[in-house]
């Protein structure tokens, strides 16, 4: 019987020191492997064919990564063109090349990485990125600002998840000039996120150790892999930061499904979504309403005279909207923000713990009045529709008691007096709502809210209707003579929900 021994050389390593904290202990494990002069960053570039894009990507790295000790790890994932030969010709040291003989999926290269061989910081680059001046310098500044940060991603072109910033340019030379002007380190532009689309993501090595290799869960072939690594790293105590002060170019037309077959892509999405819900015990990666709230939260009055700001989120799902308010305050130079949460759904408890630096309470709705002292919070977000609570006006009274004088309350009202009701009355049957809501008009809510504070803003989130449906509604409005201004009534009828911003007296 043939005996084969694989050696892992640890002769130059020392055992990690005993640490006083969990995160310090994790850092010590990485630091024991690091010796002076070793690369600080591993830049891993993954390629599969598309030689022109790969060349542009690597040339942009070599041109725009200055003043940083990095190594290149070039991974050819089974390319059938001249990618491997090009990798051999790349004039940079230190450089390593990995050749995978056959492409069996974009996640496979991450499965074969040996984590001991990686530098303290690791950035994964798909071959269709073009890197810009100061890209890595800025992301390292962000990463090193807090040991709790595990992932940093730049904003870019051609990406979803509210990570896209459009810089208009006619050629790559103009793009680099505009990007250099854009890429100025600014901590007020760093946004904490629940999840990141991983395009050129910078990882802290100990965060990868903590969640375990391979980086990608092999259950996710492509889609939802971003959600999975985001949730894993965040649930182990690390923050995910979108570096809004750094822009890179994603040379990929994802909205038109470049290189993807539509039917297979849709099937992949559906399977990935179900796999994610199975893994995270019912958490739906698409179950967030951040888009509904952004306009209201980004207009929120800022309390400038506070050294510390306390925010309470009530029934805010996983907490996306809590982070959005926190990011809004950061953009206004308020960095000391304390997040707490109350939820009636235990599904979200673990994710709320991952972003809250205060208490997370899971209880019935009447627990609000029992759990919090009066006048404790500068901001309160009531994330579930106001008219979906069993006793909505009691809830209003409870949250106003725990809100400080001058504090801000955000609440959302489902519009039950909308176009569906009108069409149903006139025989045009519409889909029945999945949830049950009390019929509370905007005016009724406003009159109650004004007993406690001043309404300073109302946003209306509309529903997209077909031209045919709009014409039907306009005919009905004209028939029943609701108003001479049909457009105003149509706007009210197609509103799905109202978001009220109120300042307590």
PyMOL commands that set and color helices and strands:
alter all, ss='L'
color gray80, all
select helices_A, chain A and resi 22-31+51-64+83-89+108-111+115-117+135-144+172-182+187-189+205-211+225-235+254-256+262-279+290-297+320-331+346-355+365-371+386-388+392-402+419-425+442-449+467-480+486-493
alter helices_A, ss='H'
color red, helices_A
select strands_A, chain A and resi 41-47+70-77+95-100+121-126+129-130+149-156+190-193+201-204+239-250+309-314+337-343+360-362+377-382+403-414+453-462+495-504
alter strands_A, ss='S'
color yellow, strands_A
deselect
rebuild
show_as cartoon
